[in-house]
Amino acid sequence: MEMKKDIRNAVVRATRDGKLRPNSVDSLTGKNSGDNLGPGTPVIHFEQWEQDTIDIRLILKGGGCENKNIQYSLPAELEGLGKAGRDLDGIRKCILHAVYQAQGQGCSAGFIGVGIGGDRTTGYELAKQQLFRHIDDVNPNPELQKLEDYILENANKLGIGTMGFGGEVTLLGCKIGAMNRLPASFFVSVAYNCWAFRRQGALIDAATGDIREWLYESGKGISMNAESQAETAIASSDDGKPASGREIVLQTPISEEQIRSLRVGDVVVIRGEMHTGRDALHKYLMDHDAPIDLNGTVIYHCGPVMLKDDEGWHVKAAGPTTSIREEPYQGDILKKFGIRAVIGKGGMGPKTLQALQEHGAVYLNAIGGAAQYYAECIKKVNGVDFMEFGIPEAMWHLDVDGFAAIVTMDSHGNSLHADVSKNSAAKLEMF
């Protein structure tokens, strides 16, 4: 109980100091606790052992990649792969399908942990435990090691690529564990984690509390830094070739004529005011007026990390959130308020694509995992509305300069995300 108390106190402190975004909300009311505490948060697992050290490990798993977790019950019929039976070949098909269905919505290129067996709960737990393994370790089970190597090699042939833009790097690591199951159930659970592998661990002396060893000090399991990932993603397109090469600076408010001139592959650099908006705001705007004039503006799918001092609010991190959650609302909101650009990650669906074409707007893909990079582009917080939604879901009005993103859905009916999904589905059939 004392350890649990200390962990909870540390979470509150990290939230207060701006290290963590307040991300715990009541499932019934949607109210944000403000300190990351609440029933079920943070998620803490304990396992006793007879040693004189405490092994403590932390993983910060984003909502975008958490939403791309998937669990299969074998036997199953899988898109592009056919029947997956209760054997290693069926498991192989499940894992490949898990990578395919994630596309760029979990911040590809990513890592996956796989749990074979167990029940609905323990299978996912085993899958997440695999994400604590080192990237270069060797699975003690030869069959699983062989499967890990196979998946890592062949998942990269799907052509999903960095941020789902297409290319040869889709998966950075695959770790698989297995446990016994009931005869009636055969679950394969897959936990997806984005390239920004935010984890840490330490061995602590149980008597003194001193740290004996950092478990991930070398950074194993982390693919690359944010700036390098951003450069790689912005330089890619659906076939892995360079983007259009055009770089267009847009000053808000933006005209329809400017938007109609853009094409998939163009790099856009935004200056002026943009506004954040996530799930709560989109739901609200469907039935209410906006607090400000949004004609010609930009909506950013972002839940920023904010700190306030005597001088006002400051942005500590401002990475994009996965956009597909707003698909039921986005097209209607674009046309209702005259919004000209939406920024997020992972792309959106056919309803939004149609609205972009009819209204004259674009979808811009920012780089997931580069939250500090984008925070540097925000020069001033002009104001905020709907603080009752909580800091991540509030509508922040931000003055930006040099905010770069790539056009992946344009006003002419073109969608890089739809193209990559179609191409990767065809390649999936090879397996």
HELIX and SHEET records of a PDB file:
HELIX    1   1 GLU A    2  ARG A   16  1                                  15    
HELIX    2   2 GLY A   63  GLU A   66  1                                   4    
HELIX    3   3 LEU A   88  ALA A  102  1                                  15    
HELIX    4   4 ARG A  120  GLN A  130  1                                  11    
HELIX    5   5 PRO A  142  ALA A  155  1                                  14    
HELIX    6   6 THR A  162  GLY A  164  5                                   3    
HELIX    7   7 ALA A  226  ILE A  234  1                                   9    
HELIX    8   8 GLU A  256  ARG A  260  1                                   5    
HELIX    9   9 ASP A  279  LEU A  285  1                                   7    
HELIX   10  10 SER A  323  GLU A  326  5                                   4    
HELIX   11  11 GLU A  327  PHE A  337  1                                  11    
HELIX   12  12 PRO A  350  HIS A  359  1                                  10    
HELIX   13  13 ALA A  371  ALA A  375  1                                   5    
HELIX   14  14 MET A  387  PHE A  389  5                                   3    
HELIX   15  15 LEU A  416  LEU A  428  1                                  13    
SHEET    1   A 3 THR A  53  ILE A  59  0                                        
SHEET    2   A 3 ARG A 199  ASP A 205 -1                                        
SHEET    3   A 3 ILE A 211  TRP A 214 -1                                        
SHEET    1   B 4 ILE A  70  SER A  73  0                                        
SHEET    2   B 4 PHE A 187  ASN A 193 -1                                        
SHEET    3   B 4 GLY A 110  ILE A 116 -1                                        
SHEET    4   B 4 LEU A 171  ALA A 178  1                                        
SHEET    1   C 2 ALA A  76  LEU A  78  0                                        
SHEET    2   C 2 GLY A  82  ALA A  84 -1                                        
SHEET    1   D 7 GLU A 247  GLN A 251  0                                        
SHEET    2   D 7 VAL A 267  THR A 276  1                                        
SHEET    3   D 7 VAL A 298  TYR A 300  1                                        
SHEET    4   D 7 ALA A 341  GLY A 344  1                                        
SHEET    5   D 7 VAL A 362  ASN A 365  1                                        
SHEET    6   D 7 MET A 395  MET A 409 -1                                        
SHEET    7   D 7 ILE A 378  ASP A 385 -1                                        
SHEET    1   E 2 VAL A 305  ASP A 309  0                                        
SHEET    2   E 2 GLY A 312  ALA A 317 -1                                        
END                                                                             
